[in-house]
Amino acid sequence: MDTPTRGARRHWRGHPITWDGEEWRFVDTGKPTVEGYGTRPCIKCGEIFHGSNHGDADPCLGNLPGVDNACCGHGVQRESYVRFTNGVVLEGFKVVKSK
C-alpha cells in the first residue's frame, strides 16, 4: 500500500481518521489509531470486534452462509464488502432494510 499524503482521510470502524504525515489518528480524539484499535466500538452497532482472524463473527453481520469474510462498513457504505468462499467479492453495497 502506498503511503498516504498528509491530511488523507479514511474510516476505522466508522470513525473518521486522518493521516498526520506519520500515522493514522482519530479525528475526534487526535489519538493514534494504534492506541484505540481494540477499544473503539463500531460506530454503527456499538460493539467492539476483535477481528475475524480468530474465527469470530462480526457483530454487525453474524455468520453468513458461503461467506468467508465480510464487513458492513460500520456506517460507511463504500467500505462495506462481502467475500464469498468461491472468491467473488462485492464491495460498497447499499443497506437493504426489510419490514
N, CA, C and O atoms as a GROMACS GRO file, in nm:
protein
  396
    1MET      N    1   0.085  -0.118   0.000
    1MET     CA    2   0.000   0.000   0.000
    1MET      C    3   0.089   0.124   0.000
    1MET      O    4   0.187   0.131   0.074
    2ASP      N    5   0.055   0.220  -0.082
    2ASP     CA    6   0.130   0.345  -0.088
    2ASP      C    7   0.110   0.427   0.039
    2ASP      O    8   0.005   0.420   0.103
    3THR      N    9   0.211   0.505   0.074
    3THR     CA   10   0.199   0.595   0.188
    3THR      C   11   0.102   0.707   0.152
    3THR      O   12   0.118   0.772   0.049
    4PRO      N   13   0.002   0.730   0.237
    4PRO     CA   14  -0.095   0.836   0.207
    4PRO      C   15  -0.032   0.974   0.221
    4PRO      O   16   0.071   0.990   0.286
    5THR      N   17  -0.094   1.071   0.159
    5THR     CA   18  -0.049   1.210   0.174
    5THR      C   19  -0.105   1.267   0.303
    5THR      O   20  -0.211   1.226   0.349
    6ARG      N   21  -0.033   1.362   0.360
    6ARG     CA   22  -0.077   1.427   0.483
    6ARG      C   23  -0.218   1.483   0.465
    6ARG      O   24  -0.248   1.546   0.363
    7GLY      N   25  -0.304   1.459   0.562
    7GLY     CA   26  -0.442   1.506   0.556
    7GLY      C   27  -0.538   1.408   0.491
    7GLY      O   28  -0.658   1.433   0.487
    8ALA      N   29  -0.486   1.294   0.440
    8ALA     CA   30  -0.573   1.192   0.381
    8ALA      C   31  -0.672   1.146   0.487
    8ALA      O   32  -0.641   1.142   0.606
    9ARG      N   33  -0.792   1.113   0.443
    9ARG     CA   34  -0.896   1.070   0.536
    9ARG      C   35  -0.948   0.933   0.498
    9ARG      O   36  -0.959   0.898   0.381
   10ARG      N   37  -0.980   0.856   0.600
   10ARG     CA   38  -1.039   0.724   0.586
   10ARG      C   39  -1.134   0.706   0.705
   10ARG      O   40  -1.165   0.801   0.777
   11HIS      N   41  -1.179   0.583   0.722
   11HIS     CA   42  -1.262   0.548   0.838
   11HIS      C   43  -1.209   0.419   0.899
   11HIS      O   44  -1.155   0.334   0.829
   12TRP      N   45  -1.224   0.406   1.029
   12TRP     CA   46  -1.191   0.283   1.100
   12TRP      C   47  -1.308   0.250   1.189
   12TRP      O   48  -1.338   0.323   1.284
   13ARG      N   49  -1.376   0.139   1.158
   13ARG     CA   50  -1.500   0.100   1.226
   13ARG      C   51  -1.600   0.214   1.228
   13ARG      O   52  -1.676   0.230   1.324
   14GLY      N   53  -1.600   0.292   1.122
   14GLY     CA   54  -1.693   0.402   1.107
   14GLY      C   55  -1.644   0.534   1.163
   14GLY      O   56  -1.704   0.638   1.137
   15HIS      N   57  -1.536   0.533   1.238
   15HIS     CA   58  -1.480   0.656   1.296
   15HIS      C   59  -1.390   0.724   1.194
   15HIS      O   60  -1.301   0.658   1.139
   16PRO      N   61  -1.408   0.853   1.167
   16PRO     CA   62  -1.319   0.924   1.076
   16PRO      C   63  -1.177   0.926   1.131
   16PRO      O   64  -1.155   0.955   1.249
   17ILE      N   65  -1.080   0.896   1.043
   17ILE     CA   66  -0.939   0.903   1.080
   17ILE      C   67  -0.865   0.985   0.975
   17ILE      O   68  -0.912   0.998   0.861
   18THR      N   69  -0.751   1.040   1.012
   18THR     CA   70  -0.672   1.121   0.920
   18THR      C   71  -0.524   1.085   0.934
   18THR      O   72  -0.479   1.046   1.042
   19TRP      N   73  -0.450   1.100   0.824
   19TRP     CA   74  -0.306   1.073   0.822
   19TRP      C   75  -0.234   1.203   0.855
   19TRP      O   76  -0.251   1.303   0.786
   20ASP      N   77  -0.152   1.202   0.961
   20ASP     CA   78  -0.083   1.325   1.003
   20ASP      C   79   0.057   1.339   0.943
   20ASP      O   80   0.132   1.429   0.979
   21GLY      N   81   0.091   1.251   0.851
   21GLY     CA   82   0.223   1.251   0.790
   21GLY      C   83   0.311   1.140   0.844
   21GLY      O   84   0.412   1.103   0.782
   22GLU      N   85   0.272   1.086   0.960
   22GLU     CA   86   0.348   0.977   1.022
   22GLU      C   87   0.262   0.858   1.060
   22GLU      O   88   0.306   0.743   1.053
   23GLU      N   89   0.137   0.886   1.101
   23GLU     CA   90   0.048   0.778   1.142
   23GLU      C   91  -0.098   0.821   1.131
   23GLU      O   92  -0.129   0.940   1.119
   24TRP      N   93  -0.187   0.721   1.134
   24TRP     CA   94  -0.331   0.748   1.131
   24TRP      C   95  -0.377   0.788   1.270
   24TRP      O   96  -0.336   0.728   1.369
   25ARG      N   97  -0.465   0.890   1.276
   25ARG     CA   98  -0.520   0.938   1.403
   25ARG      C   99  -0.672   0.951   1.393
   25ARG      O  100  -0.726   0.981   1.286
   26PHE      N  101  -0.739   0.928   1.505
   26PHE     CA  102  -0.883   0.950   1.510
   26PHE      C  103  -0.908   1.100   1.505
   26PHE      O  104  -0.843   1.176   1.577
   27VAL      N  105  -1.001   1.143   1.422
   27VAL     CA  106  -1.031   1.285   1.407
   27VAL      C  107  -1.089   1.343   1.536
   27VAL      O  108  -1.053   1.454   1.575
   28ASP      N  109  -1.178   1.268   1.603
   28ASP     CA  110  -1.245   1.324   1.721
   28ASP      C  111  -1.156   1.336   1.845
   28ASP      O  112  -1.177   1.426   1.926
   29THR      N  113  -1.058   1.247   1.860
   29THR     CA  114  -0.974   1.250   1.980
   29THR      C  115  -0.830   1.292   1.953
   29THR      O  116  -0.760   1.336   2.044
   30GLY      N  117  -0.786   1.280   1.827
   30GLY     CA  118  -0.647   1.309   1.793
   30GLY      C  119  -0.552   1.198   1.831
   30GLY      O  120  -0.432   1.208   1.804
   31LYS      N  121  -0.602   1.090   1.893
   31LYS     CA  122  -0.518   0.979   1.935
   31LYS      C  123  -0.483   0.890   1.816
   31LYS      O  124  -0.563   0.874   1.725
   32PRO      N  125  -0.362   0.831   1.818
   32PRO     CA  126  -0.325   0.737   1.711
   32PRO      C  127  -0.419   0.617   1.708
   32PRO      O  128  -0.464   0.570   1.813
   33THR      N  129  -0.449   0.569   1.590
   33THR     CA  130  -0.538   0.453   1.579
   33THR      C  131  -0.479   0.329   1.644
   33THR      O  132  -0.553   0.243   1.691
   34VAL      N  133  -0.346   0.318   1.650
   34VAL     CA  134  -0.285   0.201   1.714
   34VAL      C  135  -0.318   0.196   1.863
   34VAL      O  136  -0.318   0.088   1.922
   35GLU      N  137  -0.346   0.311   1.925
   35GLU     CA  138  -0.383   0.313   2.066
   35GLU      C  139  -0.529   0.274   2.088
   35GLU      O  140  -0.563   0.219   2.193
   36GLY      N  141  -0.615   0.302   1.992
   36GLY     CA  142  -0.757   0.276   2.009
   36GLY      C  143  -0.807   0.155   1.933
   36GLY      O  144  -0.927   0.128   1.931
   37TYR      N  145  -0.716   0.081   1.870
   37TYR     CA  146  -0.756  -0.029   1.782
   37TYR      C  147  -0.850  -0.128   1.849
   37TYR      O  148  -0.953  -0.163   1.791
   38GLY      N  149  -0.819  -0.173   1.968
   38GLY     CA  150  -0.902  -0.273   2.032
   38GLY      C  151  -1.007  -0.219   2.126
   38GLY      O  152  -1.079  -0.297   2.188
   39THR      N  153  -1.019  -0.086   2.137
   39THR     CA  154  -1.112  -0.030   2.234
   39THR      C  155  -1.222   0.056   2.174
   39THR      O  156  -1.320   0.087   2.242
   40ARG      N  157  -1.209   0.095   2.047
   40ARG     CA  158  -1.313   0.178   1.985
   40ARG      C  159  -1.422   0.088   1.928
   40ARG      O  160  -1.395   0.003   1.844
   41PRO      N  161  -1.545   0.108   1.972
   41PRO     CA  162  -1.654   0.025   1.919
   41PRO      C  163  -1.694   0.069   1.779
   41PRO      O  164  -1.662   0.180   1.735
   42CYS      N  165  -1.764  -0.019   1.711
   42CYS     CA  166  -1.821   0.013   1.581
   42CYS      C  167  -1.916   0.131   1.599
   42CYS      O  168  -1.997   0.132   1.692
   43ILE      N  169  -1.908   0.229   1.513
   43ILE     CA  170  -1.992   0.347   1.522
   43ILE      C  171  -2.139   0.313   1.491
   43ILE      O  172  -2.229   0.388   1.530
   44LYS      N  173  -2.163   0.203   1.422
   44LYS     CA  174  -2.298   0.163   1.382
   44LYS      C  175  -2.368   0.078   1.488
   44LYS      O  176  -2.480   0.110   1.530
   45CYS      N  177  -2.302  -0.031   1.533
   45CYS     CA  178  -2.370  -0.122   1.626
   45CYS      C  179  -2.324  -0.105   1.770
   45CYS      O  180  -2.390  -0.156   1.862
   46GLY      N  181  -2.213  -0.036   1.794
   46GLY     CA  182  -2.164  -0.013   1.929
   46GLY      C  183  -2.082  -0.126   1.988
   46GLY      O  184  -2.036  -0.116   2.101
   47GLU      N  185  -2.063  -0.233   1.912
   47GLU     CA  186  -1.986  -0.348   1.960
   47GLU      C  187  -1.837  -0.330   1.932
   47GLU      O  188  -1.799  -0.262   1.836
   48ILE      N  189  -1.755  -0.391   2.016
   48ILE     CA  190  -1.611  -0.395   1.991
   48ILE      C  191  -1.581  -0.531   1.930
   48ILE      O  192  -1.606  -0.634   1.991
   49PHE      N  193  -1.527  -0.529   1.809
   49PHE     CA  194  -1.498  -0.652   1.736
   49PHE      C  195  -1.347  -0.671   1.731
   49PHE      O  196  -1.274  -0.581   1.690
   50HIS      N  197  -1.302  -0.788   1.772
   50HIS     CA  198  -1.158  -0.813   1.782
   50HIS      C  199  -1.100  -0.884   1.661
   50HIS      O  200  -0.984  -0.927   1.664
   51GLY      N  201  -1.176  -0.897   1.554
   51GLY     CA  202  -1.120  -0.947   1.430
   51GLY      C  203  -1.164  -1.085   1.390
   51GLY      O  204  -1.175  -1.175   1.474
   52SER      N  205  -1.190  -1.100   1.261
   52SER     CA  206  -1.235  -1.229   1.209
   52SER      C  207  -1.121  -1.328   1.196
   52SER      O  208  -1.145  -1.445   1.167
   53ASN      N  209  -0.997  -1.285   1.217
   53ASN     CA  210  -0.884  -1.378   1.211
   53ASN      C  211  -0.892  -1.483   1.320
   53ASN      O  212  -0.823  -1.585   1.313
   54HIS      N  213  -0.975  -1.458   1.421
   54HIS     CA  214  -0.992  -1.553   1.531
   54HIS      C  215  -1.112  -1.644   1.507
   54HIS      O  216  -1.143  -1.728   1.591
   55GLY      N  217  -1.179  -1.629   1.393
   55GLY     CA  218  -1.295  -1.711   1.362
   55GLY      C  219  -1.424  -1.659   1.422
   55GLY      O  220  -1.527  -1.725   1.412
   56ASP      N  221  -1.420  -1.541   1.483
   56ASP     CA  222  -1.540  -1.484   1.543
   56ASP      C  223  -1.625  -1.416   1.436
   56ASP      O  224  -1.573  -1.367   1.335
   57ALA      N  225  -1.755  -1.413   1.458
   57ALA     CA  226  -1.846  -1.345   1.366
   57ALA      C  227  -1.844  -1.196   1.394
   57ALA      O  228  -1.840  -1.155   1.510
   58ASP      N  229  -1.849  -1.115   1.290
   58ASP     CA  230  -1.862  -0.970   1.303
   58ASP      C  231  -1.996  -0.943   1.369
   58ASP      O  232  -2.098  -0.991   1.319
   59PRO      N  233  -2.001  -0.868   1.480
   59PRO     CA  234  -2.128  -0.844   1.548
   59PRO      C  235  -2.232  -0.774   1.462
   59PRO      O  236  -2.352  -0.791   1.486
   60CYS      N  237  -2.191  -0.696   1.364
   60CYS     CA  238  -2.287  -0.628   1.276
   60CYS      C  239  -2.352  -0.725   1.177
   60CYS      O  240  -2.463  -0.701   1.130
   61LEU      N  241  -2.283  -0.835   1.146
   61LEU     CA  242  -2.331  -0.924   1.041
   61LEU      C  243  -2.366  -1.064   1.088
   61LEU      O  244  -2.459  -1.125   1.034
   62GLY      N  245  -2.296  -1.115   1.185
   62GLY     CA  246  -2.315  -1.254   1.226
   62GLY      C  247  -2.249  -1.347   1.127
   62GLY      O  248  -2.162  -1.304   1.050
   63ASN      N  249  -2.288  -1.474   1.127
   63ASN     CA  250  -2.233  -1.572   1.034
   63ASN      C  251  -2.319  -1.576   0.909
   63ASN      O  252  -2.441  -1.589   0.917
   64LEU      N  253  -2.256  -1.565   0.794
   64LEU     CA  254  -2.327  -1.567   0.667
   64LEU      C  255  -2.288  -1.691   0.589
   64LEU      O  256  -2.169  -1.714   0.567
   65PRO      N  257  -2.385  -1.773   0.546
   65PRO     CA  258  -2.353  -1.894   0.472
   65PRO      C  259  -2.280  -1.862   0.342
   65PRO      O  260  -2.318  -1.770   0.270
   66GLY      N  261  -2.174  -1.938   0.312
   66GLY     CA  262  -2.100  -1.920   0.188
   66GLY      C  263  -2.008  -1.800   0.187
   66GLY      O  264  -1.953  -1.765   0.082
   67VAL      N  265  -1.989  -1.734   0.302
   67VAL     CA  266  -1.907  -1.614   0.312
   67VAL      C  267  -1.789  -1.644   0.404
   67VAL      O  268  -1.807  -1.699   0.513
   68ASP      N  269  -1.668  -1.609   0.361
   68ASP     CA  270  -1.553  -1.630   0.450
   68ASP      C  271  -1.504  -1.502   0.515
   68ASP      O  272  -1.426  -1.508   0.610
   69ASN      N  273  -1.549  -1.384   0.467
   69ASN     CA  274  -1.513  -1.259   0.530
   69ASN      C  275  -1.609  -1.151   0.482
   69ASN      O  276  -1.648  -1.150   0.366
   70ALA      N  277  -1.647  -1.060   0.572
   70ALA     CA  278  -1.739  -0.954   0.536
   70ALA      C  279  -1.729  -0.840   0.635
   70ALA      O  280  -1.689  -0.860   0.750
   71CYS      N  281  -1.765  -0.721   0.590
   71CYS     CA  282  -1.768  -0.603   0.677
   71CYS      C  283  -1.886  -0.516   0.633
   71CYS      O  284  -1.906  -0.494   0.514
   72CYS      N  285  -1.963  -0.469   0.730
   72CYS     CA  286  -2.080  -0.386   0.699
   72CYS      C  287  -2.040  -0.244   0.660
   72CYS      O  288  -2.124  -0.168   0.612
   73GLY      N  289  -1.913  -0.208   0.681
   73GLY     CA  290  -1.869  -0.072   0.654
   73GLY      C  291  -1.886   0.021   0.772
   73GLY      O  292  -1.840   0.135   0.770
   74HIS      N  293  -1.952  -0.029   0.879
   74HIS     CA  294  -1.970   0.048   1.002
   74HIS      C  295  -2.024   0.188   0.974
   74HIS      O  296  -1.974   0.286   1.029
   75GLY      N  297  -2.125   0.195   0.890
   75GLY     CA  298  -2.187   0.323   0.858
   75GLY      C  299  -2.125   0.394   0.740
   75GLY      O  300  -2.173   0.501   0.700
   76VAL      N  301  -2.019   0.338   0.681
   76VAL     CA  302  -1.953   0.398   0.566
   76VAL      C  303  -1.972   0.302   0.447
   76VAL      O  304  -1.897   0.205   0.433
   77GLN      N  305  -2.072   0.330   0.365
   77GLN     CA  306  -2.114   0.238   0.259
   77GLN      C  307  -2.000   0.193   0.168
   77GLN      O  308  -1.991   0.075   0.134
   78ARG      N  309  -1.912   0.284   0.128
   78ARG     CA  310  -1.807   0.248   0.032
   78ARG      C  311  -1.704   0.151   0.091
   78ARG      O  312  -1.626   0.092   0.017
   79GLU      N  313  -1.704   0.134   0.224
   79GLU     CA  314  -1.609   0.043   0.288
   79GLU      C  315  -1.668  -0.095   0.317
   79GLU      O  316  -1.599  -0.181   0.372
   80SER      N  317  -1.794  -0.116   0.282
   80SER     CA  318  -1.856  -0.245   0.305
   80SER      C  319  -1.811  -0.345   0.198
   80SER      O  320  -1.782  -0.306   0.084
   81TYR      N  321  -1.805  -0.473   0.236
   81TYR     CA  322  -1.770  -0.577   0.139
   81TYR      C  323  -1.816  -0.713   0.189
   81TYR      O  324  -1.838  -0.733   0.308
   82VAL      N  325  -1.830  -0.805   0.095
   82VAL     CA  326  -1.856  -0.945   0.125
   82VAL      C  327  -1.763  -1.026   0.036
   82VAL      O  328  -1.760  -1.006  -0.085
   83ARG      N  329  -1.686  -1.116   0.097
   83ARG     CA  330  -1.600  -1.207   0.019
   83ARG      C  331  -1.656  -1.348   0.036
   83ARG      O  332  -1.657  -1.404   0.146
   84PHE      N  333  -1.703  -1.405  -0.075
   84PHE     CA  334  -1.762  -1.538  -0.074
   84PHE      C  335  -1.653  -1.644  -0.081
   84PHE      O  336  -1.541  -1.617  -0.124
   85THR      N  337  -1.687  -1.765  -0.038
   85THR     CA  338  -1.589  -1.874  -0.037
   85THR      C  339  -1.542  -1.911  -0.177
   85THR      O  340  -1.436  -1.973  -0.191
   86ASN      N  341  -1.617  -1.874  -0.281
   86ASN     CA  342  -1.575  -1.903  -0.419
   86ASN      C  343  -1.482  -1.794  -0.474
   86ASN      O  344  -1.441  -1.801  -0.590
   87GLY      N  345  -1.448  -1.694  -0.391
   87GLY     CA  346  -1.355  -1.588  -0.432
   87GLY      C  347  -1.421  -1.461  -0.483
   87GLY      O  348  -1.353  -1.360  -0.499
   88VAL      N  349  -1.551  -1.462  -0.507
   88VAL     CA  350  -1.622  -1.343  -0.552
   88VAL      C  351  -1.628  -1.241  -0.438
   88VAL      O  352  -1.658  -1.277  -0.324
   89VAL      N  353  -1.600  -1.115  -0.470
   89VAL     CA  354  -1.604  -1.008  -0.371
   89VAL      C  355  -1.702  -0.901  -0.417
   89VAL      O  356  -1.694  -0.855  -0.532
   90LEU      N  357  -1.792  -0.860  -0.330
   90LEU     CA  358  -1.882  -0.748  -0.355
   90LEU      C  359  -1.840  -0.635  -0.263
   90LEU      O  360  -1.816  -0.657  -0.144
   91GLU      N  361  -1.830  -0.514  -0.316
   91GLU     CA  362  -1.787  -0.400  -0.237
   91GLU      C  363  -1.885  -0.285  -0.250
   91GLU      O  364  -1.948  -0.266  -0.354
   92GLY      N  365  -1.897  -0.207  -0.143
   92GLY     CA  366  -1.975  -0.084  -0.146
   92GLY      C  367  -2.123  -0.103  -0.168
   92GLY      O  368  -2.186  -0.023  -0.237
   93PHE      N  369  -2.180  -0.207  -0.111
   93PHE     CA  370  -2.323  -0.234  -0.132
   93PHE      C  371  -2.408  -0.141  -0.048
   93PHE      O  372  -2.364  -0.091   0.056
   94LYS      N  373  -2.529  -0.119  -0.092
   94LYS     CA  374  -2.625  -0.038  -0.018
   94LYS      C  375  -2.693  -0.121   0.089
   94LYS      O  376  -2.707  -0.243   0.075
   95VAL      N  377  -2.733  -0.056   0.195
   95VAL     CA  378  -2.805  -0.124   0.302
   95VAL      C  379  -2.946  -0.154   0.253
   95VAL      O  380  -3.014  -0.067   0.199
   96VAL      N  381  -2.988  -0.276   0.272
   96VAL     CA  382  -3.122  -0.318   0.234
   96VAL      C  383  -3.197  -0.347   0.363
   96VAL      O  384  -3.154  -0.429   0.444
   97LYS      N  385  -3.310  -0.280   0.381
   97LYS     CA  386  -3.391  -0.299   0.500
   97LYS      C  387  -3.515  -0.378   0.465
   97LYS      O  388  -3.577  -0.354   0.361
   98SER      N  389  -3.551  -0.470   0.552
   98SER     CA  390  -3.676  -0.544   0.532
   98SER      C  391  -3.773  -0.504   0.641
   98SER      O  392  -3.733  -0.453   0.746
   99LYS      N  393  -3.900  -0.527   0.616
   99LYS     CA  394  -4.004  -0.491   0.713
   99LYS      C  395  -4.018  -0.594   0.818
   99LYS      O  396  -4.101  -0.580   0.908
   0.00000   0.00000   0.00000
